[in-house]
Amino acid sequence: MDRYDLVIVGAGAAGESAAYEARELGASVAVVERDLFGGGCPFWQCMPSKALLHAAAVHHAGGDFDWPAASAFRDWMIVREGTDYPDDASHVSALEQAGAVAIRGEARFVSHRPLRLQVSRQDEAPLDLEAGAVILAVGSHSKVPELPGLDGAHPWTNRKGTSLRELPDGVVILGGGPSGVELSQVYARYGVPVTMVHPRDRIHDREHPLSSRYLAEGLQRDGVKIRFGVRATGVRPGAGTNGRQVVELSDGSTEEGEAILLTIGRDIPFEALNLGAIGVEPEHGRVKPDAQLRLSDGVWVAGDIAGPELHTHLAHYEGEITARLALGHAASPDFSAIPRATYTDPETASVGLLVEQAAERGIDAVEFTQDLAETAKGQTAQAEGHVTIVVDRQQRVLVGAFMAGPAVSETIHEAVLAVKTATPISVLADTIHAFPTVARALGSLFVKAHKELG
Ligand SMILES: Cc1cc2nc3c(=O)[nH]c(=O)nc-3n(C[C@H](O)[C@H](O)[C@H](O)COP(=O)(O)OP(=O)(O)OC[C@H]3O[C@@H](n4cnc5c(N)ncnc54)[C@H](O)[C@@H]3O)c2cc1C
């Protein structure tokens, strides 16, 4: 039985950052990973999708980035040049250099007090571990809907969606959330017929309605066909033109594509963990940690398994915080200002609450919007979009900001800081913003809010 101060299950953004933090605090650390050290972000999620979006943007603008070059660039990015599967050696060696023990295998709980886990390893005997504390950082994977006929169509998840080497003859994307909108733009800009099926009346619908609108218009300009307000009800594998998959929709119509990409949400991989051994039972596919991200005595969660949202930057933050907490140090997670961004053209970004969400929390909030096309930035860069802020009328502080337009994933951070620190609107209004930028449009809204609210 090997004993560690901290055992981390899962070596994605959350697990890795927890391991580095714990090593800095002097703890003995084992990190157990059943697939790729590094997790989803560098290999199947953020990095390949952003690399492909960049290539597609250059290609779309008439630059020299055809599909073979884009695919090769992506393969370089995910360390898969000339092979089928990415190479995670640099992640393993970085952990080992930091003094953590990297164990390849699948972990499951055996007992709670003492905290014991067993790791199943390929071609090796199972390994028994005892831990002072455990951080579960097991991430998430694509949700697969129960649709008649879907299995036979071999649907793509984000893995195939980001790692494809051959462009398909049409893609039907189920779901218009962040992954769906990003990948739809990549495929469409490389000439693939793309249909997005989205059950609600606007895509990317957790964002501001204006962000949804500008994004939908941008995707439609690129050739993406968006089917609003319909759901897939079944699939007829290979029954379409040239053997394409036929997707049956709730309004009786059909859409066809060689591939079906699933981007309808994420599931947490609980099956292998045997959470019952620590007295935890997931409800509706999720666990509920306390405000300190503690799931059970001695067990913390970080990253996608923990929520409240699914982003690499949040996973990284939670990994560090839970490492401190698990090792008995003081720390307090603050989820008041989590940035969200999609790297489409136009980009969307946001932080905090929509005006309706603020009202639901009893905040007397008001919204101010600036059409980006009417600003100097919009005119000089021929850019469309918006900047919208949500202000607490009583406290005179920013509670939300929502944007669509060029590089808004960068601009949002002033609003992130303002929400987190409850900076008075008077201070934000007195801050000088460079001309002409999207940030200046944000600044002009601070001035407007300050004047109108008095
Ligand atoms: C297409 C796509 C694009 C995205 N782009 C962005 C982006 O640009 N920016 C952003 O912030 N976020 C993005 N995200 C979200 C982001 O990738 C995730 O939120 C982040 O990777 C979560 O990190 P994690 O450490 O929680 O999980 P993961 O990276 O999924 O790591 C969890 C690890 O745990 C391992 N594991 C699971 N169970 C066990 C077990 N029992 N034993 C051992 N190991 C186990 C898994 O193999 C996995 O490697 C994107 C997501 C998708 C799908």
The ligand as a Gaussian input file, in Angstrom:
#p B3LYP/6-31G(d) Opt

LIG

0 1
 C      -14.713000      21.268000     -27.979000
 C      -14.440000      21.956000     -26.653000
 C      -13.713000      23.123000     -26.645000
 C      -13.448000      23.771000     -25.433000
 N      -12.758000      24.955000     -25.461000
 C      -12.532000      25.611000     -24.316000
 C      -11.836000      26.852000     -24.313000
 O      -11.427000      27.359000     -25.359000
 N      -11.618000      27.465000     -23.125000
 C      -12.065000      26.931000     -21.939000
 O      -11.850000      27.549000     -20.888000
 N      -12.721000      25.751000     -21.897000
 C      -12.963000      25.076000     -23.056000
 N      -13.610000      23.867000     -23.005000
 C      -13.928000      23.275000     -21.699000
 C      -12.634000      22.700000     -21.046000
 O      -11.953000      21.901000     -21.996000
 C      -12.955000      21.893000     -19.804000
 O      -13.756000      22.670000     -18.942000
 C      -11.652000      21.491000     -19.086000
 O      -10.805000      20.765000     -19.932000
 C      -11.997000      20.671000     -17.844000
 O      -10.810000      20.276000     -17.206000
 P      -10.879000      19.126000     -16.098000
 O       -9.519000      19.064000     -15.496000
 O      -12.054000      19.309000     -15.224000
 O      -11.198000      17.796000     -16.915000
 P      -10.440000      16.969000     -18.088000
 O       -9.499000      17.812000     -18.861000
 O      -11.524000      16.267000     -18.820000
 O       -9.565000      15.924000     -17.288000
 C      -10.129000      14.890000     -16.540000
 C       -9.245000      13.666000     -16.658000
 O       -9.700000      12.690000     -15.702000
 C       -9.456000      11.409000     -16.259000
 N      -10.286000      10.443000     -15.525000
 C      -11.635000      10.367000     -15.468000
 N      -12.022000       9.392000     -14.648000
 C      -10.891000       8.800000     -14.159000
 C      -10.638000       7.727000     -13.268000
 N      -11.629000       7.047000     -12.668000
 N       -9.351000       7.388000     -13.004000
 C       -8.323000       8.067000     -13.600000
 N       -8.510000       9.101000     -14.463000
 C       -9.784000       9.461000     -14.721000
 C       -9.806000      11.573000     -17.719000
 O       -9.176000      10.607000     -18.522000
 C       -9.322000      12.998000     -18.021000
 O       -8.047000      13.004000     -18.630000
 C      -13.903000      23.212000     -24.209000
 C      -14.646000      22.029000     -24.219000
 C      -14.918000      21.397000     -25.426000
 C      -15.725000      20.121000     -25.409000

